[in-house]
């Protein structure tokens, strides 16, 4: 045994028994123990088991875009320093362009919106009144027809 291999501690052998030599083919019908992906690993309490999605604030995105636009030759340096991907820049630039071209609400838009809402409410109220009026008219027609029928029956009985 060389001095190099003698200096390496045999923790795996001590923990799980002798190590199987996998360079030799297994005899027919023999099964080897399957080793899962977690074998030999200890859980690190500081590392989350599920990656957490990163969220960047609007101010941060605008600050980074402004910094990169101000110094175009240092884009890679800034991305490495901040731990960002270049695809973020593409998405953030699209987002910034959409935000700058988006129609921003003004007081005139709010006034028009309020007026439209008021007119819709008034229209709904008037439609309801119209339905009531039509119902009353239909009722009056039916009452008139009924009275006409009753008067004809009385005239036929008197004759």
C-alpha positions as CSV (number, residue, x, y, z in Angstrom):
1,X,0.0,0.0,0.0
2,X,1.4,3.4,-0.9
3,X,1.7,6.3,1.4
4,X,-0.9,8.2,-0.5
5,X,-3.6,5.6,0.0
6,X,-2.6,5.0,3.5
7,X,-3.2,8.7,4.4
8,X,-6.8,8.7,3.1
9,X,-9.2,7.7,5.8
10,X,-11.6,4.9,5.0
11,X,-14.8,6.5,6.3
12,X,-17.1,4.9,3.8
13,X,-15.9,1.4,4.7
14,X,-16.2,2.1,8.4
15,X,-19.7,3.5,8.0
16,X,-21.2,1.0,5.5
17,X,-19.0,-2.1,5.5
18,X,-16.4,-3.1,2.9
19,X,-16.5,-1.3,-0.4
20,X,-17.4,-3.5,-3.4
21,X,-15.0,-3.6,-6.3
22,X,-17.1,-2.6,-9.3
23,X,-14.4,-3.2,-11.8
24,X,-15.0,-6.9,-11.6
25,X,-18.3,-8.1,-13.3
26,X,-20.9,-9.4,-10.9
27,X,-21.6,-13.2,-10.9
28,X,-24.7,-14.3,-12.8
29,X,-27.9,-13.7,-10.7
30,X,-26.1,-11.6,-8.1
31,X,-27.5,-8.1,-7.4
32,X,-25.6,-5.1,-6.4
33,X,-26.9,-2.6,-3.9
34,X,-28.3,0.4,-5.7
35,X,-26.9,3.6,-4.3
36,X,-29.4,6.5,-4.4
37,X,-28.5,10.1,-5.3
38,X,-28.3,11.0,-1.6
39,X,-25.7,8.4,-0.7
40,X,-22.6,9.8,1.0
41,X,-24.1,13.2,1.2
42,X,-25.1,15.0,4.4
43,X,-27.9,17.5,4.4
44,X,-26.6,21.1,4.5
45,X,-28.9,23.0,6.8
46,X,-28.0,26.3,5.1
47,X,-29.0,25.3,1.6
48,X,-32.6,25.2,0.7
49,X,-33.8,22.0,-0.8
50,X,-36.0,23.9,-3.3
51,X,-34.5,26.8,-5.2
52,X,-36.2,30.1,-4.3
53,X,-37.2,32.3,-7.2
54,X,-35.5,35.7,-7.1
55,X,-37.6,38.9,-7.3
56,X,-36.1,42.2,-8.2
57,X,-37.7,45.5,-7.3
58,X,-38.6,48.0,-10.0
59,X,-36.0,50.5,-8.6
60,X,-33.3,47.8,-8.8
61,X,-34.2,46.9,-12.4
62,X,-34.2,50.5,-13.5
63,X,-30.9,51.2,-11.7
64,X,-29.2,48.2,-13.4
65,X,-30.5,49.1,-16.8
66,X,-29.4,52.7,-16.3
67,X,-25.9,51.6,-15.2
68,X,-25.5,49.3,-18.2
69,X,-26.8,51.9,-20.7
70,X,-24.3,54.4,-19.2
71,X,-21.3,52.0,-19.6
72,X,-22.0,49.5,-22.5
73,X,-18.6,47.9,-22.5
74,X,-18.9,46.8,-18.9
75,X,-22.2,44.8,-19.2
76,X,-20.6,41.4,-18.4
77,X,-18.8,42.9,-15.4
78,X,-22.0,44.4,-14.0
79,X,-23.9,41.1,-14.6
80,X,-21.3,39.0,-12.9
81,X,-21.1,41.5,-10.0
82,X,-24.9,41.4,-9.5
83,X,-25.3,37.7,-10.2
84,X,-27.7,38.3,-13.1
85,X,-28.2,36.7,-16.5
86,X,-28.2,38.6,-19.8
87,X,-31.7,37.3,-20.5
88,X,-32.9,39.4,-17.6
89,X,-31.7,42.5,-19.4
90,X,-33.7,41.6,-22.5
91,X,-36.9,41.1,-20.4
92,X,-36.3,44.2,-18.3
93,X,-35.7,46.3,-21.4
94,X,-39.0,45.1,-23.0
95,X,-40.8,45.7,-19.7
96,X,-39.3,49.3,-19.5
97,X,-40.3,50.0,-23.1
98,X,-43.8,48.8,-22.5
99,X,-44.1,50.9,-19.4
100,X,-42.9,54.1,-21.2
101,X,-45.3,53.6,-24.1
102,X,-48.3,52.6,-21.9
103,X,-51.1,55.0,-21.6
104,X,-50.9,56.6,-18.2
105,X,-54.1,57.6,-16.4
106,X,-54.8,61.3,-16.4
107,X,-57.4,63.4,-14.8
108,X,-59.2,63.7,-18.2
109,X,-59.3,59.9,-18.5
110,X,-60.7,59.6,-15.0
111,X,-63.4,62.2,-15.7
112,X,-64.4,60.3,-18.9
113,X,-64.4,57.0,-17.0
114,X,-66.6,58.5,-14.3
115,X,-69.0,60.0,-16.8
116,X,-69.3,56.7,-18.7
117,X,-70.0,54.8,-15.5
118,X,-72.6,57.4,-14.5
119,X,-74.3,57.1,-18.0
120,X,-74.3,53.3,-17.7
121,X,-76.0,53.5,-14.3
122,X,-78.6,55.9,-15.7
123,X,-79.2,53.7,-18.7
124,X,-79.8,50.6,-16.5
125,X,-82.2,52.7,-14.4
126,X,-84.1,53.9,-17.4
127,X,-84.3,50.3,-18.9
128,X,-85.9,49.1,-15.6
129,X,-88.4,52.0,-15.7
130,X,-89.3,51.1,-19.3
131,X,-89.9,47.5,-18.3
132,X,-92.2,48.6,-15.5
133,X,-94.1,50.9,-17.8
134,X,-94.5,48.2,-20.5
135,X,-95.8,45.8,-17.8
136,X,-98.4,48.4,-16.6
137,X,-99.5,49.0,-20.2
138,X,-99.8,45.2,-20.9
139,X,-101.9,44.9,-17.7
140,X,-104.2,47.8,-18.8
141,X,-104.7,46.1,-22.2
142,X,-105.6,42.8,-20.5
143,X,-108.0,44.6,-18.1
144,X,-109.6,46.4,-21.0
145,X,-110.1,43.2,-23.0
146,X,-111.6,41.5,-19.9
147,X,-114.0,44.4,-19.3
148,X,-115.0,44.3,-23.0
149,X,-115.6,40.6,-22.8
150,X,-117.7,40.9,-19.7
151,X,-119.8,43.7,-21.2
152,X,-120.5,41.6,-24.3
153,X,-121.6,38.7,-22.1
154,X,-124.0,41.0,-20.2
155,X,-125.4,42.3,-23.4
156,X,-125.9,38.8,-24.8
157,X,-127.6,37.7,-21.5
158,X,-130.0,40.8,-21.5
159,X,-131.1,40.4,-25.1
